Amino acid sequence: MLYGSSNFEDKNYPVAEQSFKTVINNNDNLYIEEAQWFLALCYLQTNEQSKAIKQLTFIRDSESIYRNDARKILKKIK
């Protein structure tokens, strides 16, 4: 997760995206919610709107701590 976050901050979104996907696919990690959130932000930064909408919708419909933020972003981009 730190590797992905570091690359996200450096605007190296493709590398960050892969790192976040690895955390999510591991499915046994304390940082899955954060990885899901930052993956959505990567999609927004790289103008992959359909992927961003899909990811944000998933977050909004979950019990994630980021669900309210996802809802707000979805309202702005739809």
C-alpha positions in Angstrom: 0.0 0.0 0.0 2.8 2.4 0.8 4.4 1.8 -2.6 1.2 2.6 -4.3 0.6 5.7 -2.2 4.1 6.9 -2.9 3.7 6.5 -6.6 0.3 8.1 -6.5 1.8 11.2 -4.8 4.5 11.2 -7.5 1.8 11.1 -10.1 3.0 7.8 -11.4 -0.5 6.6 -11.7 0.0 3.4 -13.7 2.5 2.0 -11.2 0.2 3.1 -8.3 -2.8 1.4 -10.0 -1.0 -1.9 -10.2 0.1 -1.7 -6.6 -3.5 -1.0 -5.4 -4.8 -3.8 -7.5 -2.3 -6.2 -5.9 -3.5 -5.2 -2.5 -7.2 -5.6 -3.5 -6.6 -9.0 -5.2 -4.7 -10.2 -2.1 -8.1 -10.0 -0.3 -6.4 -10.5 3.1 -5.0 -7.1 3.8 -5.9 -4.4 6.3 -5.6 -1.8 3.6 -8.2 -3.0 1.0 -10.5 -0.1 1.6 -7.7 2.4 1.1 -6.5 0.6 -2.0 -10.0 0.6 -3.5 -10.3 4.3 -2.8 -6.9 5.2 -4.3 -7.6 3.0 -7.3 -10.7 5.1 -8.0 -8.6 8.3 -7.6 -6.0 6.9 -10.1 -8.8 6.3 -12.6 -10.0 9.9 -12.1 -6.5 11.2 -12.6 -5.9 9.2 -15.8 -9.4 10.2 -17.2 -10.6 6.6 -17.1 -14.1 7.8 -16.2 -16.0 4.5 -16.8 -13.6 2.6 -14.5 -13.7 5.4 -11.9 -17.5 5.4 -11.9 -17.5 1.6 -11.5 -15.0 1.7 -8.6 -16.7 4.7 -6.9 -20.1 3.0 -7.2 -18.7 -0.1 -5.6 -17.3 2.0 -2.7 -20.5 4.0 -2.3 -22.5 0.8 -2.0 -20.2 -0.8 0.5 -19.6 -0.2 4.2 -16.3 1.6 3.3 -15.2 4.6 5.3 -14.9 6.3 1.9 -18.5 5.7 0.8 -19.7 9.3 1.5 -16.7 10.7 -0.4 -17.4 8.3 -3.3 -21.1 9.4 -3.4 -20.1 13.1 -3.5 -17.6 12.5 -6.4 -20.2 10.4 -8.3 -22.7 13.3 -8.1 -20.1 15.6 -9.6 -19.0 13.5 -12.5 -22.4 12.0 -13.6 
